[in-house]
Amino acid sequence: VQLVESGGGLVQPGESRRLSCGASGSIKSFNLIGWYRQAPGKQRELVASLSRSGGISYGDSVKGRFTISRDDAKNLLYLQINSLNPEDTGLYYCHALLLAVEYWGPGTRVPVSS
């Protein structure tokens, strides 16, 4: 399984961005798929996850601002990120869990700066 993120890039505070994650396998087949991020000097943290049954979880710092979704026809996972602030700066990773094996994409960088 290979995961590839796209959509990162420099954004200004208050702006929005949509990240995408493509997979070599069917996204809807994963037990769990989602997004993590790692800010400079900090540990990687959960941003949002989507289970195969449709259950959704968000990290506390992004609730109400970020939305995870899946397009089965395009086999893409999305992360809509709104009202960005400098604390959202980081490397955003796509993560998937399939049969107890974890997979990670290389990440897409989102710097938030004016």
C-alpha positions in Angstrom: 0.0 0.0 0.0 1.3 3.4 -0.9 -0.2 6.7 0.2 0.6 10.1 -1.4 -0.5 13.4 0.0 -1.0 16.6 -2.0 -2.4 20.1 -1.6 0.1 21.6 0.9 1.7 25.0 0.5 2.1 28.3 2.1 -1.1 29.8 3.4 -1.9 33.0 5.4 -3.7 33.0 8.7 -7.4 32.7 8.3 -7.2 31.0 4.9 -8.3 27.5 4.0 -6.8 24.6 2.2 -7.8 21.2 1.0 -5.4 18.3 1.3 -5.8 15.1 -0.6 -4.5 11.6 -0.1 -4.4 9.0 -2.8 -3.8 5.3 -2.2 -2.6 2.4 -4.3 -5.4 0.3 -2.8 -9.1 1.0 -2.3 -9.4 3.6 0.4 -12.8 2.3 1.5 -11.2 -1.1 2.3 -8.9 0.3 5.0 -10.0 -0.4 8.6 -9.0 3.2 9.4 -7.7 6.1 7.4 -6.9 9.6 8.4 -4.5 12.5 8.9 -1.8 13.2 11.3 0.4 16.3 11.5 3.8 17.1 13.1 4.7 20.6 14.0 8.4 21.6 14.2 9.8 20.3 17.5 6.7 18.5 18.4 5.4 15.0 18.3 3.1 13.7 15.6 -0.6 14.1 16.5 -3.9 12.9 15.2 -5.8 15.4 13.2 -8.7 13.3 11.9 -9.6 9.7 11.2 -12.3 7.9 9.4 -13.2 4.2 10.0 -14.5 1.8 7.4 -17.9 2.0 9.1 -18.0 5.7 8.8 -17.0 6.7 12.3 -15.1 10.0 12.5 -12.7 11.4 15.1 -11.0 14.7 15.3 -8.1 16.0 17.4 -9.2 18.5 20.0 -7.2 21.4 18.5 -9.0 21.1 15.1 -12.6 20.3 16.0 -14.9 22.6 14.2 -12.3 23.8 11.7 -11.2 20.7 9.9 -13.3 18.2 8.0 -12.3 14.8 6.8 -14.1 13.2 3.9 -13.7 10.4 1.3 -14.5 10.3 -2.4 -14.9 6.6 -3.2 -15.3 7.2 -6.9 -12.0 9.0 -7.1 -10.4 6.9 -4.4 -9.3 10.0 -2.5 -9.3 11.1 1.1 -9.6 14.8 1.8 -8.9 17.1 4.7 -10.6 20.5 4.5 -8.7 22.8 6.8 -10.3 26.2 7.6 -9.4 29.2 9.7 -5.7 28.3 9.7 -3.5 29.8 12.3 0.3 29.6 12.7 -0.1 26.7 15.2 -1.5 24.6 12.4 1.9 24.8 10.7 3.3 21.3 10.1 3.9 18.3 8.0 0.6 16.6 7.3 0.6 12.9 6.9 -1.9 10.5 5.5 -2.2 7.3 7.6 -4.0 4.0 7.0 -4.5 0.9 9.0 -5.2 -2.4 7.2 -5.2 -5.8 8.9 -3.2 -4.4 11.8 -0.5 -2.9 9.5 0.1 0.8 9.5 0.9 2.8 6.3 2.2 6.4 6.1 2.5 8.8 3.2 5.6 11.0 2.9 3.6 14.1 4.1 2.7 17.4 2.6 3.9 20.6 4.3 1.6 23.4 5.3 3.3 26.5 6.6 0.9 29.1 7.9 2.5 32.5 7.9 1.7 36.1 7.0 
